[in-house]
Amino acid sequence: MELPILPTSIIGSYPKPWWLTKYYDLYKKRKISENEFQEAVRDASTAIVREHETAGVDVPWDGEMGREEMVEYFAAKIRGFIFRGSVRVWGNFYFNKASIVGPLEYRGPLVIKEFKLVEHVTAREIVKVPITGPYTIAEWSFNEYYDSKEEVARELAKILNKELKILEAEGAKFVQIDEPALTTHPDEIEWAVDAVNEAIKGLNLNIGLHVCYSDYNLLAKYFDDLNVTQFALEFANRKFREIDFLKRLGDKELGFGVIDVHNPRIETSDEVARNIRKVFEYVRPEKVYINPDCGMKLLSRETAREKLCNMVKGTKIVRKELERRGKVSIQFEAKI
C-alpha cells in the first residue's frame, strides 16, 4: 500500500459529541439500554471518522468514542480487575481506578468491535488502533494480588498479545501501543520495555509506541531495544526544544507531534509547516508521520477540528516542497 509522504494521523482520543456525553450519563443511571447506548457510540464513531476524513487525515481512528478512560476501558474487560471508586487525575478530572484482586485473564475481545466498525465506515485503507500498553495499565492500577508490578505487566502483556493476534487476523495493519507511564520510574524501564516487546511478539503489523510528556533522553536509550516500527512523540508542547535525542532513532519511523493539545490556540498552517521542517535535520522525510502531540479529548470539538485541518494544510505545504525533490509517497507494509 502507498501513503502520501508525511502521512497524517491522530493519536487516539478526540472530543465526544455533546449528545454522546448525555448518553453516557443516561447509561450510567440505567435510563437507557445497552443496545441504545451502543447505537449512540456507533453513530458518534461514524461522525468522528467522517470528521477526520474531511479534515484530510490519512490514517484516522474514531477518537475512542466508546472509551471514557484509557486504563479503565481495558480493566473492565479483563478478568481479575474490580473498581473501588474514582480518583482525581488533575483539576476536576477523575477516573475509575481499577484494583487487581485475582489472576488476570483474557475473557474476550478488547478492541475488535471498535476496529471492525471503523474499518467498515472509513474510506481510508489504513486506520490506527490505539491500545493502552501493559506497563501503563499496571502502573495506573492498584495491585492486591501479584507479588510485584513487573509480574502484573508481564501478565497483561500476554493478554494484549492475544488481542493483537486476533486484530491482525481480522485485518488490522497499524496498532499504536500507548505507554504514557513508561519512563515515570527509571529503575523499571528495562523490564517495562520487555513487557511491551512481549505484548507485540509474533506479529506482522506496523506497531507504533506513543509516549508523551516524558524524558525522551531516557526513552532514547531504549530505541533499539523496543521492537516497534514507530515512536509517536510529543514536541509542540515542549516547543520543539532539546530534540537532539532523535539522532538515536536510527531507521525507525517517527510520529512527529506538531499540535499542542493542551493549548486552545489554533496553530496556523504556516506554523505547522515550519515546525515540520525542523525534524528533517534528524529524520528522513520518508520516515516521518505527522500527528498531534497526544489525544485531543480535553479540547472543544470545534478547536480540535480546526487544529486537525491546519495540521493537514501545513503538511501539504511541506509535501509540495518534497515533491520538487521527487518525494511523493511511501510504502506502507508490515515490518515486524
RAFENGI-V665404 format. One record per residue. N is the residue number from 1. RES is the residue in one small letter. OMEGA is omega in whole degrees, -180 to 180 (NA if undefined). D_LAST is the distance of its C-alpha to the last C-alpha in Angstrom with 2 decimals. Layout:
n: <N:N>
res: <RES:RES>
omega: <OMEGA:OMEGA>
d_last: <D_LAST:D_LAST>
This chain:
n: <1:2:3:4:5:6:7:8:9:10:11:12:13:14:15:16:17:18:19:20:21:22:23:24:25:26:27:28:29:30:31:32:33:34:35:36:37:38:39:40:41:42:43:44:45:46:47:48:49:50:51:52:53:54:55:56:57:58:59:60:61:62:63:64:65:66:67:68:69:70:71:72:73:74:75:76:77:78:79:80:81:82:83:84:85:86:87:88:89:90:91:92:93:94:95:96:97:98:99:100:101:102:103:104:105:106:107:108:109:110:111:112:113:114:115:116:117:118:119:120:121:122:123:124:125:126:127:128:129:130:131:132:133:134:135:136:137:138:139:140:141:142:143:144:145:146:147:148:149:150:151:152:153:154:155:156:157:158:159:160:161:162:163:164:165:166:167:168:169:170:171:172:173:174:175:176:177:178:179:180:181:182:183:184:185:186:187:188:189:190:191:192:193:194:195:196:197:198:199:200:201:202:203:204:205:206:207:208:209:210:211:212:213:214:215:216:217:218:219:220:221:222:223:224:225:226:227:228:229:230:231:232:233:234:235:236:237:238:239:240:241:242:243:244:245:246:247:248:249:250:251:252:253:254:255:256:257:258:259:260:261:262:263:264:265:266:267:268:269:270:271:272:273:274:275:276:277:278:279:280:281:282:283:284:285:286:287:288:289:290:291:292:293:294:295:296:297:298:299:300:301:302:303:304:305:306:307:308:309:310:311:312:313:314:315:316:317:318:319:320:321:322:323:324:325:326:327:328:329:330:331:332:333:334:335:336>
res: <m:e:l:p:i:l:p:t:s:i:i:g:s:y:p:k:p:w:w:l:t:k:y:y:d:l:y:k:k:r:k:i:s:e:n:e:f:q:e:a:v:r:d:a:s:t:a:i:v:r:e:h:e:t:a:g:v:d:v:p:w:d:g:e:m:g:r:e:e:m:v:e:y:f:a:a:k:i:r:g:f:i:f:r:g:s:v:r:v:w:g:n:f:y:f:n:k:a:s:i:v:g:p:l:e:y:r:g:p:l:v:i:k:e:f:k:l:v:e:h:v:t:a:r:e:i:v:k:v:p:i:t:g:p:y:t:i:a:e:w:s:f:n:e:y:y:d:s:k:e:e:v:a:r:e:l:a:k:i:l:n:k:e:l:k:i:l:e:a:e:g:a:k:f:v:q:i:d:e:p:a:l:t:t:h:p:d:e:i:e:w:a:v:d:a:v:n:e:a:i:k:g:l:n:l:n:i:g:l:h:v:c:y:s:d:y:n:l:l:a:k:y:f:d:d:l:n:v:t:q:f:a:l:e:f:a:n:r:k:f:r:e:i:d:f:l:k:r:l:g:d:k:e:l:g:f:g:v:i:d:v:h:n:p:r:i:e:t:s:d:e:v:a:r:n:i:r:k:v:f:e:y:v:r:p:e:k:v:y:i:n:p:d:c:g:m:k:l:l:s:r:e:t:a:r:e:k:l:c:n:m:v:k:g:t:k:i:v:r:k:e:l:e:r:r:g:k:v:s:i:q:f:e:a:k:i>
omega: <177:170:174:177:-172:180:178:-178:172:178:179:-172:-178:-179:178:172:-175:-178:178:177:176:178:175:-179:179:-179:178:180:178:179:173:-178:175:-179:179:179:-178:175:178:178:180:179:179:179:179:-179:-177:175:178:180:178:179:179:177:179:-180:-176:-178:-173:167:-176:177:178:-179:180:-178:173:-176:-167:176:-179:-178:-177:179:-179:-176:-178:180:180:178:164:179:-177:178:-175:172:-178:178:173:179:178:179:-178:169:180:-178:-175:174:176:-175:180:-179:180:-177:174:-179:178:-175:-180:-176:-176:-178:177:-178:-178:178:-178:178:-178:-172:-175:172:-179:179:-174:171:178:-179:180:179:178:-173:-174:-178:-178:177:180:-177:-174:177:171:179:180:-174:-175:-177:-176:174:178:179:177:-178:-179:176:177:179:179:180:180:179:176:-180:-178:178:175:177:179:180:180:174:177:-178:-173:179:177:175:-179:-179:180:-178:-166:-175:-176:177:-175:-178:-179:-173:-175:179:174:176:178:180:177:180:177:-179:-175:-177:173:-178:175:-176:164:-178:173:174:180:175:-175:175:-168:173:-175:173:176:179:-176:178:-176:179:-178:-176:-179:-174:179:180:-175:170:179:-169:-177:180:-175:-178:178:175:173:178:171:180:178:180:-180:176:-178:-175:-178:-176:-180:180:176:167:-169:-178:-176:180:180:-176:178:179:-178:178:-176:179:176:179:178:178:178:-180:178:-178:179:-178:-179:-172:-174:173:-173:-172:178:-180:-179:-177:-173:166:-180:-179:170:178:-171:175:-171:-168:-179:176:169:-178:179:179:179:-179:-178:177:179:180:-179:174:180:179:178:177:-179:176:-178:178:179:177:180:179:179:176:177:-179:-173:-174:174:175:175:-180:179:-171:-180:NA>
d_last: <16.06:17.86:18.55:21.43:20.86:20.72:19.49:21.36:20.16:21.58:20.47:21.84:25.50:28.32:32.09:33.29:36.19:39.46:40.24:37.03:37.96:41.30:39.73:37.75:41.12:42.87:40.22:40.51:44.27:43.89:45.77:43.33:41.53:37.85:37.84:39.50:37.05:33.98:35.62:36.03:32.38:31.39:33.88:32.66:29.00:30.13:32.29:29.65:27.07:29.95:30.82:27.39:27.51:31.08:30.14:27.70:24.39:21.60:19.02:21.37:21.65:24.92:25.61:25.34:28.75:28.54:27.79:30.44:28.48:24.88:25.58:28.59:26.83:24.34:27.00:29.30:26.95:26.15:28.96:30.50:30.93:34.25:35.49:38.53:39.10:38.12:37.55:38.00:35.05:37.09:40.08:40.71:37.15:36.57:33.98:34.32:33.09:31.92:33.10:31.47:34.37:32.86:29.84:26.75:25.71:23.56:26.29:24.69:22.35:21.83:20.64:20.47:23.93:23.15:20.16:22.28:25.15:23.39:21.74:25.29:27.16:25.03:25.60:22.20:19.36:16.70:17.37:15.83:16.15:17.11:17.20:19.07:17.33:18.84:20.62:22.34:23.52:24.91:26.51:28.15:29.57:32.54:31.95:34.95:33.53:31.02:32.06:29.65:27.22:24.54:25.19:24.97:21.58:20.18:21.79:20.44:16.85:17.49:18.98:16.26:13.69:16.15:16.38:12.74:12.63:15.83:14.64:11.93:14.84:17.08:15.19:13.54:11.06:10.99:11.63:13.32:14.06:17.63:18.83:22.15:23.62:21.06:23.43:26.73:27.41:26.50:27.39:24.76:21.69:20.56:20.40:19.20:16.04:15.73:16.30:13.54:11.03:12.89:12.59:8.82:8.71:8.03:6.28:5.04:5.89:6.58:7.70:10.89:13.15:16.81:19.50:23.00:26.44:25.32:25.90:23.08:24.40:23.69:20.12:19.60:20.29:16.96:14.77:13.47:13.29:11.20:7.48:7.25:7.14:10.79:13.95:16.59:19.86:23.59:25.92:28.86:30.45:30.59:31.99:29.36:30.95:29.48:26.17:26.28:23.50:21.12:21.98:19.59:16.54:15.66:13.44:11.46:12.70:15.69:17.13:20.73:23.30:26.51:28.41:30.26:30.19:32.94:35.41:37.07:37.95:36.27:34.71:36.06:33.97:35.32:34.35:30.75:30.76:32.23:29.64:26.72:28.31:28.26:24.52:24.67:26.34:23.10:20.16:20.14:20.80:17.88:15.57:17.75:17.86:21.22:21.91:24.62:24.55:24.08:25.24:28.53:30.41:33.17:34.32:36.72:35.23:37.23:36.03:32.36:32.84:34.61:32.08:29.27:31.54:32.31:28.71:28.05:31.35:30.62:27.23:29.11:31.58:28.99:27.36:30.81:31.03:27.71:28.83:31.78:29.44:27.71:24.59:24.36:20.90:17.18:14.70:12.32:9.51:6.18:3.81:0.00>
